[in-house]
Amino acid sequence: MTQNALQPVLTPEGFQMLESLGKLGSYSPQLADKLNQGLRKRGVDPELVAAILTQLELRDEARAKFGGFADAMLLTRDGLEQATRLPVAAHHAARFRRAGCQKVADLGCGIGAESLAFAGVGLLVEAFEIDETTAAAALLNLRAFPEAKVTQADITKLNWKKLRKAGVDGAFADPARRDKHGRKLKPKHWKPPLDTVLAWRHEVPGENLGVKVAPGIDYQELPADAEVTWVSVGGDLVEAGIWLGDLREKPGRSALLIGADGHVRAALRDPSDSGKANAPVRAADTLKSEDDLGDWIFEPDAAVIRAGLVARAAELAGARLVSPGIAYLTGSGSLGAIPGKTGCDQDEALRDASLAATMKLGTYFRIERVCALDEKALKKTLKALGVRSLEVKKRGADISPAHLRKKILAKPNPEGEDLTLLATRIAGKHRAILARRIPDSIS
C-alpha cells in the first residue's frame, strides 16, 4: 500500500468506516470478497473500499508485531516491514527510562511503533516523519497519548537547538534500509546514512542516542564506545541496536533473546571482552579430530552468534566448536540430565549448572549417529532407523536442506521417530549428524 492509497482512510468518514468493519472478525480472502461486494453495492468509493480492505489485511499481519494494538492502527506495507515489534520497542523505551530521559525525539517515526512504546512508559515524544501521509497515520496511531507530537519534517534538517530548548534529552533513529529498488546493505546508502545519524549524538544532551540497524551490520561500522545489542524474538534475529550515552549499560556487544511470548529468555555478554563494540570476535576452542566429538550438539541463538558471543556460550556449556568458523558446539555429559530422557526429571537437569546456564541461549541436540554426507548412505540409514519426520539444518555445508530431505526420506515411517540432520563439518570433514532435538523445558 502506498502512502497515497492510505489517504482515503485518513478522512473522518473513511476512518469511521474502517473501525466499524474492523469489528467483523479476522481478515480472510472470503471476508474481503464479501466486504468488497457489499461496499460497492452501497456505492462506497472504490478507492476507499480498496484502502479499507488493505488496512484490514495489514492489521491481520501486524498482530504478529503489535498484538491487539494492531486492530486500532493505520499501516503501510513499508511501515509495517520496518516497524519494531512491540516487545522489542518496549525494551528500547525501558532504556530511555533507565537513562533518566524525559522527552525523546523519534527520528523517522514511520507509523509510530517506537513512539507508542515511548509514550506507553510515560516518556514525552517528539516524533518526526518526512512523508506527510505517514506522519498523519502516526499521529492517529498515537491518539491515546494526546501529549505526543508528530511533525512532518526532514530529519536531516532539524533545529537541534530548538529541540533541546523544548526539553528533548534523548533521541532514537531508525534509518530506512529499503527503497523501491530493494534492501540497502551498506550503511552509507541508508536514509539518512548511518554516519549522519551517529553524528547526532553530539546534538543530544548526554549523547543519549539509540539507533536501530540491520543485524548483519559489519562490526567496523560500529562506534567503538557504543553498546550494540543484537535481539532475537522466538529464535528469529530481528535487529541490532546501537546505544550511546547513558543508554548504554556497558560498551561492547551483547545479545538479548526474547521468547515468542514476548518475555525475555536470556541476555548475554562476555565479561572478558575489550569493551569495544567493533573489536574482533574472540575465538572459541575447536575440535582437533572427529574422534573428539561429544554426546551432543549445541546451536547458539542467532543473536548470540551475530553478537560474537559463541566463545562465551561455549565456555558456559563446556563445549568446543565442531570445526573452525562453524557455530555448532559439542560437549559430553550434560544431556544425561535433560528432561524427557528416560529416568530423568527437571530437578536433575537443573543440577547441571552449565546446562541451566545455556538452555535458554540456543538449542541442544543429542547425537544419535554420525554419517558421511552422502545421499545414498543417508537414505539407507534413515530407512533402517524407521524415521517419521526429518528436520534438516546446515552450517558449513553447501546443500539445500529441502532437496536433501526429499531425496533421503522419500517414505517416512508413520510409526517411527523424529530426528534432525545437521549437515556440517567436523574437524574440517563434511559429515551428517543425526540427532534428537532436546525440548526446552526450563521456563
C-alpha positions as a Python dict, from the first residue, in 0.01 Angstrom:
ca = {
    (1, 'M'): (0, 0, 0),
    (2, 'T'): (142, 336, -100),
    (3, 'Q'): (113, 641, 122),
    (4, 'N'): (-135, 798, -122),
    (5, 'A'): (-351, 485, -107),
    (6, 'L'): (-374, 539, 269),
    (7, 'Q'): (-529, 883, 222),
    (8, 'P'): (-896, 769, 193),
    (9, 'V'): (-899, 623, 546),
    (10, 'L'): (-741, 935, 696),
    (11, 'T'): (-1068, 1122, 649),
    (12, 'P'): (-1314, 1110, 943),
    (13, 'E'): (-1569, 920, 732),
    (14, 'G'): (-1312, 674, 598),
    (15, 'F'): (-1160, 601, 937),
    (16, 'Q'): (-1502, 557, 1098),
    (17, 'M'): (-1599, 304, 831),
    (18, 'L'): (-1269, 119, 878),
    (19, 'E'): (-1324, 97, 1252),
    (20, 'S'): (-1677, -38, 1215),
    (21, 'L'): (-1575, -300, 958),
    (22, 'G'): (-1270, -400, 1161),
    (23, 'K'): (-1503, -547, 1424),
    (24, 'L'): (-1644, -809, 1187),
    (25, 'G'): (-1375, -1067, 1263),
    (26, 'S'): (-1036, -1189, 1148),
    (27, 'Y'): (-933, -1100, 796),
    (28, 'S'): (-966, -1367, 529),
    (29, 'P'): (-995, -1363, 148),
    (30, 'Q'): (-1357, -1470, 187),
    (31, 'L'): (-1434, -1179, 420),
    (32, 'A'): (-1254, -941, 185),
    (33, 'D'): (-1463, -1057, -112),
    (34, 'K'): (-1784, -1023, 87),
    (35, 'L'): (-1695, -672, 205),
    (36, 'N'): (-1581, -565, -140),
    (37, 'Q'): (-1911, -667, -299),
    (38, 'G'): (-2123, -524, -18),
    (39, 'L'): (-1949, -186, -5),
    (40, 'R'): (-1954, -138, -380),
    (41, 'K'): (-2326, -218, -390),
    (42, 'R'): (-2374, 57, -130),
    (43, 'G'): (-2196, 297, -362),
    (44, 'V'): (-1885, 342, -148),
    (45, 'D'): (-1598, 497, -342),
    (46, 'P'): (-1378, 218, -491),
    (47, 'E'): (-1060, 386, -361),
    (48, 'L'): (-1199, 386, -8),
    (49, 'V'): (-1305, 22, -42),
    (50, 'A'): (-956, -74, -157),
    (51, 'A'): (-796, 124, 125),
    (52, 'I'): (-1018, -36, 390),
    (53, 'L'): (-955, -390, 265),
    (54, 'T'): (-582, -326, 255),
    (55, 'Q'): (-588, -191, 611),
    (56, 'L'): (-776, -498, 734),
    (57, 'E'): (-520, -725, 570),
    (58, 'L'): (-225, -529, 709),
    (59, 'R'): (-376, -525, 1057),
    (60, 'D'): (-408, -902, 1042),
    (61, 'E'): (-38, -932, 954),
    (62, 'A'): (60, -669, 1211),
    (63, 'R'): (-76, -869, 1505),
    (64, 'A'): (248, -1070, 1499),
    (65, 'K'): (436, -748, 1582),
    (66, 'F'): (186, -542, 1779),
    (67, 'G'): (-63, -790, 1922),
    (68, 'G'): (-409, -644, 1983),
    (69, 'F'): (-280, -289, 1929),
    (70, 'A'): (-273, -364, 1555),
    (71, 'D'): (-653, -357, 1541),
    (72, 'A'): (-656, 17, 1608),
    (73, 'M'): (-363, 120, 1389),
    (74, 'L'): (-324, 266, 1042),
    (75, 'L'): (-49, 92, 850),
    (76, 'T'): (153, 98, 531),
    (77, 'R'): (334, -201, 386),
    (78, 'D'): (675, -34, 412),
    (79, 'G'): (597, 99, 758),
    (80, 'L'): (492, -243, 884),
    (81, 'E'): (801, -414, 743),
    (82, 'Q'): (1039, -169, 912),
    (83, 'A'): (841, -125, 1233),
    (84, 'T'): (986, -266, 1553),
    (85, 'R'): (797, -547, 1724),
    (86, 'L'): (617, -428, 2034),
    (87, 'P'): (818, -636, 2289),
    (88, 'V'): (1144, -506, 2139),
    (89, 'A'): (1021, -147, 2130),
    (90, 'A'): (927, -185, 2496),
    (91, 'H'): (1291, -267, 2576),
    (92, 'H'): (1403, 38, 2380),
    (93, 'A'): (1167, 253, 2585),
    (94, 'A'): (1295, 97, 2908),
    (95, 'R'): (1649, 204, 2820),
    (96, 'F'): (1542, 566, 2791),
    (97, 'R'): (1362, 541, 3124),
    (98, 'R'): (1665, 390, 3297),
    (99, 'A'): (1884, 664, 3149),
    (100, 'G'): (1662, 924, 3314),
    (101, 'C'): (1532, 1071, 2988),
    (102, 'Q'): (1208, 1268, 2998),
    (103, 'K'): (1146, 1356, 2634),
    (104, 'V'): (1252, 1151, 2332),
    (105, 'A'): (1281, 1260, 1970),
    (106, 'D'): (1172, 973, 1743),
    (107, 'L'): (1361, 1047, 1422),
    (108, 'G'): (1190, 896, 1118),
    (109, 'C'): (900, 757, 1318),
    (110, 'G'): (718, 586, 1030),
    (111, 'I'): (381, 461, 1154),
    (112, 'G'): (477, 540, 1515),
    (113, 'A'): (558, 199, 1666),
    (114, 'E'): (855, 322, 1871),
    (115, 'S'): (670, 637, 1973),
    (116, 'L'): (386, 422, 2107),
    (117, 'A'): (631, 233, 2326),
    (118, 'F'): (796, 554, 2447),
    (119, 'A'): (465, 718, 2532),
    (120, 'G'): (344, 396, 2691),
    (121, 'V'): (611, 415, 2962),
    (122, 'G'): (542, 779, 3036),
    (123, 'L'): (800, 947, 2814),
    (124, 'L'): (712, 1262, 2625),
    (125, 'V'): (751, 1218, 2250),
    (126, 'E'): (853, 1447, 1965),
    (127, 'A'): (819, 1235, 1650),
    (128, 'F'): (929, 1332, 1300),
    (129, 'E'): (842, 1174, 964),
    (130, 'I'): (926, 1308, 619),
    (131, 'D'): (614, 1175, 444),
    (132, 'E'): (305, 1380, 520),
    (133, 'T'): (56, 1093, 489),
    (134, 'T'): (264, 855, 702),
    (135, 'A'): (305, 1129, 962),
    (136, 'A'): (-74, 1166, 971),
    (137, 'A'): (-106, 790, 1026),
    (138, 'A'): (149, 805, 1310),
    (139, 'L'): (-42, 1087, 1477),
    (140, 'L'): (-362, 885, 1457),
    (141, 'N'): (-185, 578, 1597),
    (142, 'L'): (-74, 791, 1892),
    (143, 'R'): (-422, 928, 1961),
    (144, 'A'): (-429, 761, 2304),
    (145, 'F'): (-140, 991, 2400),
    (146, 'P'): (-257, 1345, 2321),
    (147, 'E'): (67, 1493, 2456),
    (148, 'A'): (269, 1311, 2186),
    (149, 'K'): (364, 1536, 1898),
    (150, 'V'): (416, 1427, 1535),
    (151, 'T'): (569, 1666, 1283),
    (152, 'Q'): (614, 1619, 909),
    (153, 'A'): (979, 1712, 857),
    (154, 'D'): (1311, 1611, 704),
    (155, 'I'): (1510, 1478, 999),
    (156, 'T'): (1838, 1583, 840),
    (157, 'K'): (1728, 1947, 872),
    (158, 'L'): (1605, 1960, 1230),
    (159, 'N'): (1683, 2253, 1458),
    (160, 'W'): (1858, 2075, 1742),
    (161, 'K'): (1896, 2389, 1948),
    (162, 'K'): (1519, 2429, 1939),
    (163, 'L'): (1467, 2063, 2031),
    (164, 'R'): (1700, 2089, 2329),
    (165, 'K'): (1520, 2402, 2442),
    (166, 'A'): (1191, 2209, 2416),
    (167, 'G'): (1328, 1953, 2661),
    (168, 'V'): (1442, 1674, 2430),
    (169, 'D'): (1707, 1476, 2620),
    (170, 'G'): (1712, 1154, 2420),
    (171, 'A'): (1677, 1051, 2056),
    (172, 'F'): (1602, 733, 1865),
    (173, 'A'): (1656, 681, 1493),
    (174, 'D'): (1566, 400, 1254),
    (175, 'P'): (1723, 489, 916),
    (176, 'A'): (1541, 349, 613),
    (177, 'R'): (1721, 45, 476),
    (178, 'R'): (1493, -20, 180),
    (179, 'D'): (1369, 175, -119),
    (180, 'K'): (1176, 87, -436),
    (181, 'H'): (1484, -97, -564),
    (182, 'G'): (1511, -325, -260),
    (183, 'R'): (1722, -362, 52),
    (184, 'K'): (2028, -142, 101),
    (185, 'L'): (2307, -341, 263),
    (186, 'K'): (2566, -68, 307),
    (187, 'P'): (2501, 183, 589),
    (188, 'K'): (2624, 468, 370),
    (189, 'H'): (2325, 403, 141),
    (190, 'W'): (2065, 416, 418),
    (191, 'K'): (1842, 720, 452),
    (192, 'P'): (1985, 903, 634),
    (193, 'P'): (2332, 739, 608),
    (194, 'L'): (2450, 585, 934),
    (195, 'D'): (2738, 832, 970),
    (196, 'T'): (2489, 1119, 956),
    (197, 'V'): (2271, 959, 1221),
    (198, 'L'): (2560, 880, 1456),
    (199, 'A'): (2679, 1241, 1436),
    (200, 'W'): (2355, 1344, 1609),
    (201, 'R'): (2495, 1207, 1934),
    (202, 'H'): (2672, 1540, 1972),
    (203, 'E'): (2339, 1724, 1946),
    (204, 'V'): (2155, 1525, 2214),
    (205, 'P'): (2211, 1602, 2584),
    (206, 'G'): (2433, 1334, 2734),
    (207, 'E'): (2477, 1182, 2385),
    (208, 'N'): (2165, 975, 2462),
    (209, 'L'): (2115, 836, 2112),
    (210, 'G'): (1979, 496, 2012),
    (211, 'V'): (1990, 368, 1654),
    (212, 'K'): (1817, 61, 1514),
    (213, 'V'): (2033, -105, 1247),
    (214, 'A'): (2036, -420, 1036),
    (215, 'P'): (2154, -723, 1238),
    (216, 'G'): (2403, -812, 965),
    (217, 'I'): (2595, -486, 1007),
    (218, 'D'): (2973, -512, 988),
    (219, 'Y'): (3142, -455, 1323),
    (220, 'Q'): (3370, -196, 1164),
    (221, 'E'): (3066, 28, 1106),
    (222, 'L'): (3001, 45, 1481),
    (223, 'P'): (3122, 318, 1719),
    (224, 'A'): (3382, 163, 1948),
    (225, 'D'): (3231, 324, 2259),
    (226, 'A'): (2874, 206, 2194),
    (227, 'E'): (2685, -82, 2342),
    (228, 'V'): (2545, -278, 2050),
    (229, 'T'): (2275, -533, 2128),
    (230, 'W'): (2155, -800, 1887),
    (231, 'V'): (1794, -904, 1950),
    (232, 'S'): (1606, -1219, 1858),
    (233, 'V'): (1236, -1293, 1904),
    (234, 'G'): (1125, -1654, 1910),
    (235, 'G'): (1463, -1752, 1767),
    (236, 'D'): (1441, -1509, 1474),
    (237, 'L'): (1712, -1242, 1460),
    (238, 'V'): (1526, -913, 1418),
    (239, 'E'): (1763, -623, 1478),
    (240, 'A'): (2074, -475, 1627),
    (241, 'G'): (2062, -159, 1836),
    (242, 'I'): (2340, 94, 1883),
    (243, 'W'): (2320, 264, 2224),
    (244, 'L'): (2522, 568, 2328),
    (245, 'G'): (2550, 797, 2628),
    (246, 'D'): (2357, 688, 2936),
    (247, 'L'): (2152, 447, 2722),
    (248, 'R'): (2447, 209, 2741),
    (249, 'E'): (2478, -41, 3021),
    (250, 'K'): (2840, -104, 2924),
    (251, 'P'): (3027, -50, 2595),
    (252, 'G'): (3073, -365, 2390),
    (253, 'R'): (2848, -625, 2227),
    (254, 'S'): (2556, -807, 2387),
    (255, 'A'): (2265, -1033, 2294),
    (256, 'L'): (1903, -1016, 2407),
    (257, 'L'): (1682, -1319, 2350),
    (258, 'I'): (1306, -1264, 2368),
    (259, 'G'): (1068, -1558, 2354),
    (260, 'A'): (774, -1589, 2117),
    (261, 'D'): (558, -1490, 2415),
    (262, 'G'): (730, -1151, 2433),
    (263, 'H'): (917, -1222, 2757),
    (264, 'V'): (1295, -1211, 2791),
    (265, 'R'): (1451, -1557, 2786),
    (266, 'A'): (1813, -1459, 2829),
    (267, 'A'): (2069, -1182, 2797),
    (268, 'L'): (2437, -1242, 2735),
    (269, 'R'): (2762, -1052, 2711),
    (270, 'D'): (3124, -1156, 2752),
    (271, 'P'): (3266, -1031, 3085),
    (272, 'S'): (3616, -1061, 2941),
    (273, 'D'): (3552, -852, 2629),
    (274, 'S'): (3754, -540, 2548),
    (275, 'G'): (3460, -304, 2597),
    (276, 'K'): (3474, -204, 2231),
    (277, 'A'): (3175, -273, 2007),
    (278, 'N'): (3392, -305, 1696),
    (279, 'A'): (3651, -542, 1849),
    (280, 'P'): (3731, -872, 1672),
    (281, 'V'): (3538, -1182, 1778),
    (282, 'R'): (3708, -1393, 2043),
    (283, 'A'): (3787, -1738, 1907),
    (284, 'A'): (3633, -2047, 2065),
    (285, 'D'): (3814, -2376, 2121),
    (286, 'T'): (3772, -2618, 1831),
    (287, 'L'): (3780, -2997, 1795),
    (288, 'K'): (4113, -3137, 1682),
    (289, 'S'): (3966, -3454, 1532),
    (290, 'E'): (3635, -3623, 1464),
    (291, 'D'): (3708, -3866, 1746),
    (292, 'D'): (3667, -3578, 1992),
    (293, 'L'): (3300, -3524, 1903),
    (294, 'G'): (3091, -3523, 2220),
    (295, 'D'): (2748, -3658, 2309),
    (296, 'W'): (2555, -3353, 2199),
    (297, 'I'): (2545, -3050, 1969),
    (298, 'F'): (2451, -2704, 2093),
    (299, 'E'): (2344, -2441, 1838),
    (300, 'P'): (2352, -2089, 1987),
    (301, 'D'): (2067, -1849, 1913),
    (302, 'A'): (2126, -1623, 1612),
    (303, 'A'): (2157, -1316, 1838),
    (304, 'V'): (2438, -1485, 2031),
    (305, 'I'): (2616, -1572, 1707),
    (306, 'R'): (2588, -1227, 1549),
    (307, 'A'): (2699, -1058, 1872),
    (308, 'G'): (3020, -1259, 1853),
    (309, 'L'): (2944, -1442, 2176),
    (310, 'V'): (2985, -1803, 2062),
    (311, 'A'): (3308, -1839, 2260),
    (312, 'R'): (3128, -1721, 2575),
    (313, 'A'): (2841, -1965, 2512),
    (314, 'A'): (3098, -2242, 2462),
    (315, 'E'): (3258, -2162, 2799),
    (316, 'L'): (2922, -2173, 2974),
    (317, 'A'): (2832, -2505, 2810),
    (318, 'G'): (3177, -2661, 2850),
    (319, 'A'): (3187, -2713, 2474),
    (320, 'R'): (3401, -2668, 2161),
    (321, 'L'): (3328, -2580, 1800),
    (322, 'V'): (3286, -2883, 1573),
    (323, 'S'): (3503, -2709, 1312),
    (324, 'P'): (3662, -2364, 1271),
    (325, 'G'): (3408, -2091, 1198),
    (326, 'I'): (3101, -2316, 1239),
    (327, 'A'): (2859, -2226, 1518),
    (328, 'Y'): (2779, -2580, 1626),
    (329, 'L'): (2923, -2661, 1968),
    (330, 'T'): (2979, -3009, 2105),
    (331, 'G'): (3040, -3150, 2451),
    (332, 'S'): (2972, -3451, 2668),
    (333, 'G'): (2787, -3542, 2981),
    (334, 'S'): (2532, -3269, 3042),
    (335, 'L'): (2248, -3416, 2841),
    (336, 'G'): (2217, -3714, 3069),
    (337, 'A'): (2005, -3486, 3286),
    (338, 'I'): (1785, -3345, 3013),
    (339, 'P'): (1412, -3370, 3093),
    (340, 'G'): (1244, -3610, 2855),
    (341, 'K'): (1515, -3874, 2868),
    (342, 'T'): (1403, -4192, 3044),
    (343, 'G'): (1458, -4178, 3416),
    (344, 'C'): (1532, -3804, 3432),
    (345, 'D'): (1331, -3514, 3565),
    (346, 'Q'): (1363, -3136, 3565),
    (347, 'D'): (1526, -3124, 3909),
    (348, 'E'): (1808, -3342, 3780),
    (349, 'A'): (1852, -3115, 3480),
    (350, 'L'): (1877, -2805, 3694),
    (351, 'R'): (2155, -2963, 3897),
    (352, 'D'): (2380, -2929, 3596),
    (353, 'A'): (2487, -2564, 3618),
    (354, 'S'): (2632, -2541, 3266),
    (355, 'L'): (2315, -2680, 3111),
    (356, 'A'): (2092, -2446, 3312),
    (357, 'A'): (2308, -2151, 3205),
    (358, 'T'): (2288, -2228, 2835),
    (359, 'M'): (1949, -2392, 2785),
    (360, 'K'): (1789, -2057, 2700),
    (361, 'L'): (2077, -1942, 2480),
    (362, 'G'): (2006, -2185, 2197),
    (363, 'T'): (1909, -2542, 2111),
    (364, 'Y'): (2054, -2874, 2222),
    (365, 'F'): (2058, -3190, 2009),
    (366, 'R'): (2156, -3534, 2141),
    (367, 'I'): (2377, -3709, 1885),
    (368, 'E'): (2249, -4049, 1770),
    (369, 'R'): (2473, -4122, 1474),
    (370, 'V'): (2740, -3960, 1255),
    (371, 'C'): (2741, -4046, 884),
    (372, 'A'): (2906, -3941, 562),
    (373, 'L'): (2721, -3654, 396),
    (374, 'D'): (2611, -3881, 111),
    (375, 'E'): (2254, -3912, -16),
    (376, 'K'): (2263, -4286, -83),
    (377, 'A'): (2418, -4374, 254),
    (378, 'L'): (2182, -4144, 442),
    (379, 'K'): (1875, -4286, 269),
    (380, 'K'): (1979, -4635, 373),
    (381, 'T'): (2046, -4527, 731),
    (382, 'L'): (1712, -4347, 770),
    (383, 'K'): (1524, -4646, 631),
    (384, 'A'): (1693, -4873, 884),
    (385, 'L'): (1612, -4633, 1168),
    (386, 'G'): (1246, -4601, 1063),
    (387, 'V'): (1230, -4222, 1077),
    (388, 'R'): (890, -4050, 1081),
    (389, 'S'): (1000, -3691, 1023),
    (390, 'L'): (1333, -3529, 947),
    (391, 'E'): (1441, -3171, 1008),
    (392, 'V'): (1748, -3076, 802),
    (393, 'K'): (1977, -2794, 914),
    (394, 'K'): (2312, -2688, 777),
    (395, 'R'): (2623, -2495, 874),
    (396, 'G'): (2937, -2517, 663),
    (397, 'A'): (2782, -2750, 404),
    (398, 'D'): (2677, -2646, 54),
    (399, 'I'): (2346, -2832, 38),
    (400, 'S'): (1978, -2749, 2),
    (401, 'P'): (1803, -2877, 317),
    (402, 'A'): (1469, -2917, 138),
    (403, 'H'): (1627, -3104, -156),
    (404, 'L'): (1831, -3332, 69),
    (405, 'R'): (1534, -3416, 287),
    (406, 'K'): (1322, -3506, -15),
    (407, 'K'): (1596, -3732, -152),
    (408, 'I'): (1677, -3925, 164),
    (409, 'L'): (1334, -3955, 327),
    (410, 'A'): (1106, -4043, 38),
    (411, 'K'): (892, -4278, 250),
    (412, 'P'): (859, -4168, 614),
    (413, 'N'): (765, -4435, 868),
    (414, 'P'): (443, -4318, 1044),
    (415, 'E'): (538, -4532, 1345),
    (416, 'G'): (894, -4401, 1358),
    (417, 'E'): (1073, -4123, 1544),
    (418, 'D'): (1155, -3760, 1474),
    (419, 'L'): (1518, -3675, 1400),
    (420, 'T'): (1724, -3375, 1299),
    (421, 'L'): (2004, -3398, 1045),
    (422, 'L'): (2284, -3144, 1089),
    (423, 'A'): (2483, -3113, 766),
    (424, 'T'): (2817, -2965, 868),
    (425, 'R'): (3190, -3020, 901),
    (426, 'I'): (3359, -3198, 1189),
    (427, 'A'): (3726, -3108, 1224),
    (428, 'G'): (3713, -2990, 863),
    (429, 'K'): (3541, -3300, 715),
    (430, 'H'): (3185, -3292, 578),
    (431, 'R'): (2955, -3504, 789),
    (432, 'A'): (2585, -3561, 860),
    (433, 'I'): (2497, -3572, 1228),
    (434, 'L'): (2168, -3746, 1308),
    (435, 'A'): (2038, -3615, 1637),
    (436, 'R'): (1733, -3566, 1856),
    (437, 'R'): (1621, -3212, 1932),
    (438, 'I'): (1603, -3159, 2306),
    (439, 'P'): (1285, -2978, 2415),
    (440, 'D'): (1334, -2656, 2608),
    (441, 'S'): (1183, -2747, 2942),
    (442, 'I'): (1340, -2474, 3157),
    (443, 'S'): (1098, -2182, 3178),
}
